[in-house]
Amino acid sequence: MTWVQAIILALLQGAAELFPISSLGHTVIVTGLLGWQQLQNSDEFLPFVVLLHVGTALALLTFFWRDWIRIVHALIVTAVAGRVDADPNGRLAWLIVAGTIPTGLIGLFLEKPIQRLFASPVVAAIFLIVNGGILLLGEHLRQRATVGIGTVALASAGSLEVGRPGRSIVVNEEVQRPLQNMTLIEAVLVGLAQSLALIPGISRSGVTMVAGLFVGMNHEDAATFAFLLATPIIGAAGLLEIPQLFTTAGASLPMALVGGVAAGIAAYLSVRFLMRYFETGRLDPFGIYCLLAGIGSLALIIK
């Protein structure tokens, strides 16, 4: 691995891990298009990937550090008290636990078999197209759930009416649910959506956000919950492999450390941008991008 390859892959992983466009899919496709497939079989690739994940997890912890202090405090308080309502953040803390544990178990036992099965540029490009379809479908279903046409719904639901005369668009204020109002079962379902990201081309944050929208969250809350759920999963993926750094890294360790720092910086800038974007933005642009990128990659690979 050269320094140029290391920096490119680090920046790609750090940014694409949090954008709903699949970092694994992009890595598989880019290495395939550039003829870098041999990197994945080299001894230095594993420690490199380990530190990329650690860098991304540290970036998420840095951005959400205040939230994590409250969450950890709430876990301790509620566990000692034996009541979720013993702390204002107790419910959120246990929602994260409910969403993380089953997904972590699936990743622990199935990550490597699934990625070996699907880790080819063609398959990654196909699933990138699938990922785009999931994002667009999620937004479509969300809009159908929150927007109706006609004044009858306004009168019956006590909703807010906006739009031009002759065409009333009714937005039901009760459809959007605060993050804290999720049930544990819904948190498990949202968390389990992350497991789809084991397939190259399927985005962890993307499918998790779509699942969050499906249970009634708005885009900002869905993004927040997706990033909070991703933090322990991404961090664990790196920490479990850290012993490998001391047996396989060798002379590649400095390159892996620089890659981890680059991935962390890219991830921090990405989450900062995305949290602002999802205050008003939607998943549609990312869905369209995935469709175009997947189709374009397929055309280049199979030409």
N, C-alpha and C positions, 0 to 999 in steps of 0.2 A: 504494500500500500504506500502510495506517495503522499506527501503533505497536501498536494492539491486535491487528491481524491478524498483524503480525510476531512478537509475543511468543507468540501462540497457536500459530502454525506452527512456531516454533523449539522450544517445549517439546514439541509433538507429535512433531516429527522426532527430537529428542534422546532422548526416552524410547522411542518406538516403534521406532527403528532397532535397538535392542538387545533389547527384548522380542520374543519370537517371534510378532509380530502384524502385521508389515509397516508400516513408516513411510510408504513410498510409497503403498501402498494406502489408508491412513488419510488421508494428505494429499489424494489425489485425491477420496476420498469426502467428506471434510469440506468441502473447497473447493466441491464440487458441491452439497452440501446447503445450504451457507450462501450460495450464489450468488457465490462468489469466483473462478470459473473465469478471469475476465479477468486475474487476477494472473499466471497462467502465461505470458501473452503480453506482459507489460509488460517494459520494458528493465531495470527494477530487480530483477526476479525472479531472473535468473541469478546476479548477484553475491551475492544473498541466500542462495540455495541453496548456492553455493560455500562461504561462510563457515559455514553450518550443518554441512556435511560436515567442514570443517577443525576446527570446535569439537568434533564428535563424535570424530574421530580423536585429537585432543589429549587428550580425556577418557580414551580407551582407553589411550593411551600413559602418561598419568599414573597410572592404576590399575595397569597391568602394567609399570611402568618397570623394576623389578628383573629381571623375566623378559626384557625386551627387551635390557637390558645383557648378560645372559648369552647370549642368542640371537645378538646381533651379534658378541660376542666369539667365540662358537663358530664362526660362519660364517667369520670371519677365520682362526682357528687351523686349522680343518679344511681350508680352501681352500689355505692355505700348506703344510700338511703333506700334503695329498692323501689324507687318510684321515678318514672320518667319526668314527671312534673316538678321534681325537686330542684330543677335548674331551668331557666328560661330557654336554654339551648339544648335541653335534654332530648327533646323529640328529634331535632335535626341530627344530633350526634348518633342516635340509634337508627335513624333512617340511613345514614351513611354506612353504619355497620351492616345493616340488613342488605344494602345494595352491594357491599364489597365482598363479604365472605363467600357467597356462592360463586360469584364471578372469579374470585381468586382461586377457588378450588378447581374450577373448570380450566383456567389457564395453567395451573400447576400440572395437571395430568394430560391436557390435550394440546397445549401450545405447540410443542415441537412436532408431534405427528401431523397436526393440521397444516402447519407451515411447510413441512416437507412435502405434503401432498399437493399443496396449491402454489408453492413458491416458484412459479414460472412467469416470465413477462406476459405471455399471452393470457394466462389465467388472471393475473393481476389486473390487466387492462380490462378484461371482461367484468370482473367484480368492481372495478372503478366505475364502469357504466352502471352496474347494479346499484352502487352506492349513490350515484347521482339520481337514479330513479327513486331510491328510498327517501332522499332529501326532498325531492319535488313532491312525491306522494304525501310525505308527512306534512308539508306545508299546505297542500291542497286539502287534506282531511282536516287540518287545523282550521283553515278558513271556513270550511263547511260547518264546523262545529261552533264557530264564533260569530258567523255572519249569516243573517237570513234576510229575505226580502219581503216587504209588506208591513202594513201598520197593525195587522192583527196581532202579531207577536209582540209588538210594542205595548199594546193595550193589555195583553194577557200576562206578560212577563215582567212588566215594570222596567223595561230596558231603556237604554239611551238610543235616541233616533238621530241619525246624521244622514247627510246626502242632499241631493237637489230635489226640488218639488216634482212630484209625480213619480219619484223612485226612491222610496225610503229604504235605507239600509239599517237593519236593526242589529245592534251589538249587545248581546246578553252579558251584563256585568258579572253574572254569577258563574260564567263559564271558566274564566281564569281563576285558578286556585293558587293561593300562596304556597310556597315550598313547604312550609311547616304543616300544611294540611294534608300532605300525602299520607297514605296508610303504609304500614310495613310491607304488605303484599305488593303495593304499587312500587315501593322502593326496590324490592327484590326484582320485579319485572324490569324496571328501568336499569338496575345494575346488571341484570343478565344480558341486556342488549349489548353491553360492552364485549361480551364473549364473541360476538360476530366479528369483532375487529381482529380476531386471530387469523381470519382469512385475509390475505393480502389484497388490498383494494377496498376493503370495508373500513370506514373511519370510526374509531372509538368515540370521539366526541360527537360525530355526526349522528350515529345510530342512537347514542345515549340521549342526545337532545331531542331527536324525533320521538323517542319513547317518553321523554318528559313532556313534550307538547301533547302527546296522546293522552296522558293522564290529567291534562288540564293546566300545566304550568305555562307561564309566558316565556318568551325567548330568553330574557335575562336570567330568570330563575332556572330555566332548563340548562343554560350554559354554566351557571354557577354550580349546580348540582353535578353536572357532567365533569367539570374540572376538579371538584372536591372528590368525586368517586375515583377519578383517574389518578390522583396523587398517590394513594397507598398502593394501587396496582402497579403503576409505572415504577415507583420506588422499590417495591418488593422484587420486581423483575430484575432490577439492577443489583439490589443487595444480596439476593440469593446466589448470584454468580460472582460476587466480589472475590471469594477465594480463588477463582480461576485467574484473577489478575496476577497472582504471585506464582503461578505455575506455567502460564502460557504467554504472559505479556512480554517479558524480556526487554529487548531494545525498543519494542513498540509502545511501552508504557508512556513515555513523554508525548507521543502522538495521540494516544488515547486520552490522556489528561487534557490536552489542548482541544481535542474534539469534544470532550465533555463540557468544557467551558464555553465553546462556541455554540453547542446545542443548547446549553442553559440560557445564554444570552438571547438566542433566537426564540426560545420558548417563552422567556419573560416578555419580550417585545410582542410576541404573538398573543399571549393571554391578555396583556394590557390593551391591545387593539381590539381583540374580540369582545371583551367585556363592555367596552364602549360601543362597539358596533351593535351588539345585540340588545342594547337599550331601545333601539328602534328598528334595527335591521332584521332580515329574515334569512332563511337557508337557501332560498331560490338561486342566488348567484353562484353559490358553491355547488349546487346540484347541476346547474348548466355547465359549469366548468368541468366537473367530473365526467359528464356525458361527452363533452368535446374532447377532453384530454384522453379519455378511454378510447374513443373512436379513432382519434388521431394516432395514438400509440399502437393500436391494432393495425392500422394501415401501414405504419412504419415497420412493424415487426414482421408482418406476414407478406410484405411486398416481394 
